[in-house]
Amino acid sequence: MSLIIRDAVPEDMPRVLSLIRELAKFENAPDAVNVTVADLQRDGFGEKPLFKAFVAELDGEVAGMTLLYTGYSTWKGKLVYLDDIVVKNEH
C-alpha cells in the first residue's frame, strides 16, 4: 500500500468533486452541491486561486482530499480555513 499526499492539480477536480458529493450524501444533503468541475478548475488554479487543495493518493488512486482557503479577521488578521477533509467511504 502506497499513500502519497500532494498538491491537487486541475486534472484531479473530477475526483475531488466526486468526494465532495460523497460528503454531501453522508451529510444527508446530496442535492446541495452546485459546484462543477469547471468551477473548481477555474477557482482553484487561476491567476489568483480562491482555494488550495491537497489530495491523498492510495496506490495511484485519489482516495481523499482537503480544501483550504484564506480569510481575514479584523481581530486576528490573516486566517486559513480548513473547509473539509474527505476520505472515500471505503477507506
C-alpha positions in Angstrom: 0.0 0.0 0.0 1.4 3.3 -1.1 0.0 6.6 0.3 1.0 10.0 -1.2 -0.3 13.4 -0.2 0.3 16.0 -2.8 -1.0 19.3 -4.2 -4.1 18.9 -6.2 -3.9 19.7 -9.9 -6.7 20.7 -12.3 -7.0 17.2 -13.6 -7.9 16.0 -10.1 -11.0 18.0 -9.9 -13.4 15.4 -11.3 -12.3 13.1 -8.4 -12.4 15.9 -5.9 -16.0 16.7 -7.0 -16.9 13.1 -6.5 -15.5 13.2 -3.0 -17.5 16.4 -2.3 -20.6 14.7 -3.5 -19.8 11.7 -1.3 -19.5 14.1 1.7 -22.8 15.8 0.8 -24.6 12.4 0.7 -23.1 11.5 4.1 -24.4 14.8 5.4 -27.9 14.0 4.1 -27.7 16.8 1.6 -27.0 15.1 -1.7 -28.7 17.8 -3.8 -26.8 20.7 -2.1 -23.7 20.5 -4.3 -23.9 23.1 -7.0 -20.1 23.5 -7.8 -18.9 21.9 -11.1 -15.5 20.6 -12.2 -15.1 23.7 -14.3 -15.8 25.9 -11.2 -13.2 24.0 -9.2 -10.6 24.2 -12.0 -11.2 27.9 -12.6 -11.4 29.0 -9.0 -8.6 26.9 -7.7 -6.0 27.2 -10.4 -6.3 30.6 -12.0 -4.0 33.6 -11.6 -5.5 34.3 -8.1 -6.7 31.0 -6.7 -9.6 31.1 -4.2 -8.6 27.9 -2.5 -5.8 25.4 -2.1 -6.5 21.7 -2.3 -4.5 18.6 -1.5 -5.3 15.0 -2.5 -4.3 11.7 -0.9 -3.4 9.1 -3.4 -3.6 5.5 -2.3 -1.9 3.1 -4.8 -2.3 5.8 -7.5 -6.0 6.5 -6.9 -7.3 9.7 -5.3 -8.8 8.4 -2.1 -9.1 11.7 -0.1 -8.9 15.4 -0.4 -8.8 18.6 1.7 -9.6 22.1 0.8 -8.3 25.3 2.4 -8.9 29.0 1.8 -7.8 32.2 3.4 -9.7 34.9 5.1 -9.2 38.0 7.1 -10.3 38.8 10.6 -10.5 42.3 11.9 -9.2 40.9 15.3 -6.8 38.3 14.2 -5.6 39.3 10.7 -4.9 36.6 8.2 -6.7 33.3 8.6 -6.5 29.9 6.9 -9.7 27.8 7.0 -9.7 24.1 6.6 -13.0 23.6 4.9 -13.2 19.8 4.6 -11.2 16.7 4.9 -12.9 13.9 2.9 -11.8 10.3 2.6 -13.6 7.8 0.4 -16.1 5.8 2.4 -14.4 2.5 1.5 -11.1 3.8 3.1 
